[in-house]
Each structure stands twice: as C-alpha cells, then as structure tokens.
Amino acid sequence: MLKAVIVDDEAKALQSLTWELTNFSNEIDIVASFTNPIEALSYLNNNKNIPDCLFLDIEMPTMDGFQFMQRLSNRDFPVVITTAYNQYAIKALKNEAIDYLLKPIDSDDLNATVEKIKKFNTKHFTPDKLEQILLNFHESQTQKKITINADGKILFLRNEEISYIESDGNYSTIFLCDETKIVITKKLKEVNEILPDDTFFRVHNSYIINLTKVKEFYKAEGYIVLENNQKIPVSRQKKSDFLDLL
C-alpha cells in the first residue's frame, strides 16, 4: 500500500481528490491531507516517516506548487502534480515531478501514475531520464503525425513538414518544406478534414496553407507569401476569417 499525502488549498477539491484516489485505486493509503501549504511543508520536512508519494495542487494562493517543491528539504519521494490546466505539464516535469494528473482524474491515468510511483527510485531518476520524459511528452502533445495514403504506402507527416496543399480536381498535391511533392487521390475538402484546424486553413477553393509558414499577407492584392516565397491567393470569402486568425 502506497502512503500518500495530498496538498490542495481548496477543501472541496481536496475531498474530491481523496475520493478519487481511494475509489480508483486500492493501492493508495492517504496518511495526511492539507489545505494549507505551510502546514504541509512543516509536516513533510519534519516527519521522519516520509510518504511514498505526494499529490500536489499547482494553483494555491500562499505559494504555488512549484514554489512548494523548491522548499521541500526532503525529496526522496515522487511528486505528482494535480491540476485542471495541462499547460503546467511541461513545467511540472522540469521541476522533477514524476507525473501529472488532470482534474477530474481519469481512472486509467491514475492507474498509470500509480505504476510510475511503484517503479520510482531516486537513485536512478537521472537528468537523462528526465530529459527523455520531456521529449516523449513533447512528441505526444505537439507532434502528433498526420497519416497520408500515397503510392501504395502510408506516410506519417508532422505539421511543421507541410507548407501548403493545392487542389487538382479529384487529386491534391502536398508541398513539403523540403520541396518534396506528394500527390494523393483525395479532394481538397477531404484533406482539410484530416488536418488540425489550429495549424492549417483553407484560404481558397484550391489551397490550404500551414499558418505557421505565413511570412507576408498583401491585403489589397489578396495573396500571402509563405516562408518558401510561394505566393498563395486568398479568396474574398476567406479573407475576413483569415484576418481573424492572424
């Protein structure tokens, strides 16, 4: 049984997390919980019986979770960040948290975290391993690949590899940043449906562009220039939406 400590400044959130931890896993025993981070620090820094893990909230008024971690005198136990905001994930890992959980906690995520806690060993949790965790997380979050069927094979492309896509009737041509061209048997509308809309935008009936590759926009003339100096027309119907995105 893993002995756990919870720190969360909101009483209701602490109660909810306690319920989730005790109901989603039969391997966690909550030995102490705190809404006051100062009291929690005193407990952890002065208690000879250190816990097997600490579940720590990020958003706290007296001190945030990262400041809390820095003031721990004893770090011979894994820390799991609990937060409703996933933008804290990378920072949490950089501060050597073993994992993070998004509220409300998913049972599968919790079980995976428990397995990490069980395998945790401070002597082997090296900076190299931490760097690998960060790289893996970054790839999973920001480099999800786009799957394209072309020439009897499946291609896996990252967003940043694609410059723009041009329609040619029932075919589409994908122009990569390295000047490679990939012709696929899909209409531009079908291609648009598989592309992430936070990165790609259909500026014209015949063109989809990668928004991160835009270098210039000539409003009066109605065209954009990409980083590779390719000029792409922007239709009148799309001009307003394109300006809103920019």
C-alpha positions as CSV (number, residue, x, y, z in Angstrom):
1,M,0.0,0.0,0.0
2,L,1.4,3.4,-1.0
3,K,1.3,6.0,1.7
4,A,0.2,9.3,0.1
5,V,0.0,12.9,1.2
6,I,-2.3,15.4,-0.6
7,V,-1.9,19.2,-0.7
8,D,-4.7,21.3,-2.2
9,D,-5.8,24.7,-0.9
10,E,-9.5,24.1,-1.8
11,A,-11.3,21.9,0.7
12,K,-13.8,20.6,-1.8
13,A,-11.1,19.8,-4.3
14,L,-9.1,18.0,-1.6
15,Q,-12.2,16.0,-0.7
16,S,-12.9,15.2,-4.3
17,L,-9.3,14.1,-4.9
18,T,-9.3,12.0,-1.8
19,W,-12.5,10.2,-3.0
20,E,-11.0,9.7,-6.5
21,L,-7.7,8.3,-5.2
22,T,-9.3,5.9,-2.7
23,N,-12.0,4.7,-5.1
24,F,-10.0,4.5,-8.3
25,S,-7.1,2.6,-6.7
26,N,-6.8,0.1,-3.9
27,E,-3.1,0.7,-3.7
28,I,-3.1,4.2,-2.1
29,D,-3.5,5.0,1.6
30,I,-3.8,8.7,2.3
31,V,-1.9,9.3,5.5
32,A,-2.3,13.1,5.6
33,S,-4.0,15.9,3.7
34,F,-3.6,19.7,3.8
35,T,-5.3,22.8,2.5
36,N,-2.5,25.0,4.0
37,P,0.8,24.5,2.1
38,I,2.8,25.9,5.0
39,E,1.4,23.2,7.3
40,A,2.1,20.6,4.7
41,L,5.7,21.8,4.3
42,S,6.2,21.6,8.1
43,Y,4.8,18.1,8.1
44,L,6.9,16.8,5.2
45,N,10.1,18.5,6.3
46,N,9.9,17.4,9.9
47,N,8.3,13.9,9.6
48,K,10.8,11.1,9.8
49,N,8.3,8.7,8.1
50,I,8.4,10.2,4.6
51,P,5.4,9.3,2.3
52,D,5.6,7.1,-0.8
53,C,4.2,9.9,-2.9
54,L,2.8,13.4,-2.8
55,F,-0.2,14.7,-4.8
56,L,0.3,18.4,-5.1
57,D,-2.0,21.1,-6.5
58,I,-0.5,23.9,-8.6
59,E,-2.9,26.8,-8.1
60,M,-2.5,27.8,-4.5
61,P,-2.6,31.5,-3.2
62,T,0.0,31.3,-0.4
63,M,2.6,29.6,-2.7
64,D,2.1,27.7,-5.9
65,G,3.0,24.1,-6.3
66,F,6.4,24.8,-7.9
67,Q,7.5,27.1,-5.0
68,F,6.3,24.4,-2.7
69,M,8.5,21.8,-4.4
70,Q,11.5,24.1,-4.1
71,R,11.1,24.5,-0.4
72,L,10.9,20.7,0.3
73,S,14.0,19.7,2.3
74,N,13.5,16.1,1.6
75,R,12.7,15.0,-1.9
76,D,13.2,11.2,-1.6
77,F,9.6,10.6,-2.7
78,P,7.9,11.1,-6.0
79,V,5.6,14.2,-6.6
80,V,2.5,14.0,-8.7
81,I,1.1,17.3,-9.9
82,T,-2.7,17.7,-9.9
83,T,-4.1,20.5,-12.0
84,A,-7.1,21.4,-14.2
85,Y,-4.7,23.1,-16.6
86,N,-2.5,21.0,-18.9
87,Q,-0.2,23.9,-19.7
88,Y,1.5,23.2,-16.4
89,A,2.6,19.7,-17.5
90,I,6.0,20.5,-19.0
91,K,6.9,22.9,-16.2
92,A,5.9,20.2,-13.7
93,L,8.2,17.7,-15.3
94,K,11.0,20.2,-15.4
95,N,10.6,20.6,-11.7
96,E,11.1,16.9,-11.4
97,A,7.6,15.8,-10.7
98,I,7.3,12.2,-11.7
99,D,3.9,12.7,-13.4
100,Y,0.9,15.0,-13.5
101,L,-2.9,14.3,-13.4
102,L,-5.6,16.5,-15.0
103,K,-8.7,17.1,-12.9
104,P,-11.2,15.4,-12.9
105,I,-8.9,12.5,-12.7
106,D,-9.3,9.6,-15.1
107,S,-9.0,6.1,-13.6
108,D,-6.7,4.9,-16.4
109,D,-4.4,7.9,-15.9
110,L,-4.4,7.3,-12.2
111,N,-3.5,3.6,-12.6
112,A,-0.6,4.5,-14.9
113,T,0.6,7.1,-12.4
114,V,0.5,4.5,-9.6
115,E,2.6,2.2,-11.7
116,K,5.2,5.0,-12.1
117,I,5.2,5.6,-8.4
118,K,5.8,2.0,-7.7
119,K,8.8,1.9,-10.0
120,F,10.2,5.2,-8.8
121,N,13.8,5.1,-7.5
122,T,15.5,8.4,-6.8
123,K,18.9,6.9,-7.3
124,H,18.0,6.0,-10.9
125,F,15.9,9.1,-11.7
126,T,18.7,10.9,-13.5
127,P,18.6,14.1,-15.5
128,D,19.0,12.0,-18.7
129,K,15.8,10.1,-17.8
130,L,14.0,13.4,-17.1
131,E,15.1,14.8,-20.4
132,Q,13.7,11.7,-22.2
133,I,10.4,12.0,-20.3
134,L,10.1,15.6,-21.5
135,L,11.0,14.6,-25.1
136,N,8.4,11.9,-25.1
137,F,5.7,14.2,-23.6
138,H,6.5,16.9,-26.2
139,E,6.2,14.5,-29.1
140,S,2.9,13.1,-27.8
141,Q,1.4,16.6,-27.3
142,T,2.8,18.7,-30.1
143,Q,4.0,16.4,-32.8
144,K,1.0,14.1,-33.5
145,K,1.5,13.0,-37.0
146,I,-0.8,13.3,-40.0
147,T,-1.5,10.0,-41.7
148,I,-1.5,10.1,-45.6
149,N,-2.0,7.3,-48.0
150,A,0.0,7.8,-51.2
151,D,1.6,5.5,-53.8
152,G,0.6,2.3,-52.0
153,K,2.2,3.3,-48.7
154,I,1.2,5.2,-45.6
155,L,3.1,8.4,-44.8
156,F,3.3,9.9,-41.3
157,L,3.9,13.7,-41.6
158,R,4.4,16.2,-38.8
159,N,2.5,19.6,-39.1
160,E,5.7,21.5,-39.5
161,E,6.8,19.4,-42.5
162,I,3.9,20.7,-44.6
163,S,4.0,24.1,-46.3
164,Y,0.7,24.0,-48.3
165,I,-1.7,21.8,-50.2
166,E,-3.0,22.5,-53.7
167,S,-6.2,21.1,-55.3
168,D,-6.2,19.4,-58.7
169,G,-9.8,18.2,-59.2
170,N,-10.0,14.8,-57.6
171,Y,-6.4,14.9,-56.6
172,S,-4.4,17.0,-54.2
173,T,-0.7,17.8,-54.0
174,I,1.0,18.3,-50.7
175,F,4.0,20.5,-50.8
176,L,6.6,19.9,-48.1
177,C,9.0,22.4,-46.8
178,D,11.9,20.4,-48.2
179,E,10.3,20.9,-51.7
180,T,9.0,17.3,-51.9
181,K,5.7,17.0,-53.6
182,I,3.2,14.2,-52.6
183,V,0.2,13.6,-54.9
184,I,-2.8,11.9,-53.3
185,T,-6.2,10.7,-54.6
186,K,-8.2,13.0,-52.3
187,K,-10.2,16.1,-52.9
188,L,-9.0,19.2,-51.0
189,K,-12.1,19.1,-48.9
190,E,-11.2,15.5,-47.7
191,V,-7.6,16.6,-47.0
192,N,-8.9,19.6,-45.0
193,E,-10.9,17.2,-42.8
194,I,-7.8,15.3,-41.6
195,L,-5.7,18.4,-40.9
196,P,-5.7,20.1,-37.4
197,D,-7.6,23.3,-37.8
198,D,-5.4,25.2,-35.3
199,T,-2.5,24.9,-37.8
200,F,-4.0,24.6,-41.3
201,F,-6.5,26.9,-43.0
202,R,-8.2,26.7,-46.4
203,V,-7.7,30.2,-47.8
204,H,-9.0,29.4,-51.3
205,N,-11.0,26.7,-53.0
206,S,-7.7,25.4,-54.4
207,Y,-5.4,25.9,-51.4
208,I,-4.8,25.0,-47.8
209,I,-1.9,26.6,-46.0
210,N,0.1,26.0,-42.9
211,L,-0.5,29.1,-40.8
212,T,2.9,28.8,-39.2
213,K,4.6,29.2,-42.6
214,V,3.0,32.5,-43.5
215,K,5.6,35.3,-44.0
216,E,3.6,38.1,-45.5
217,F,0.0,39.0,-46.3
218,Y,-0.8,41.5,-49.0
219,K,-4.4,42.6,-48.1
220,A,-5.1,44.8,-51.1
221,E,-3.8,42.3,-53.6
222,G,-5.3,39.4,-51.8
223,Y,-2.5,36.9,-51.5
224,I,0.0,35.6,-49.0
225,V,3.7,34.7,-49.2
226,L,4.9,31.7,-47.4
227,E,8.4,31.2,-46.0
228,N,9.5,29.4,-49.2
229,N,8.4,32.6,-51.1
230,Q,5.4,30.8,-52.7
231,K,2.5,33.1,-53.4
232,I,-0.9,31.8,-52.4
233,P,-4.2,33.6,-53.3
234,V,-6.7,34.3,-50.6
235,S,-10.4,34.3,-51.8
236,R,-12.7,37.2,-50.9
237,Q,-14.9,34.9,-48.9
238,K,-12.0,33.6,-46.8
239,K,-10.2,37.0,-46.3
240,S,-12.1,38.1,-43.2
241,D,-11.7,34.7,-41.5
242,F,-8.0,34.6,-42.3
243,L,-7.5,38.1,-40.8
244,D,-9.3,37.0,-37.7
245,L,-6.9,34.0,-37.3
246,L,-3.9,36.2,-37.8
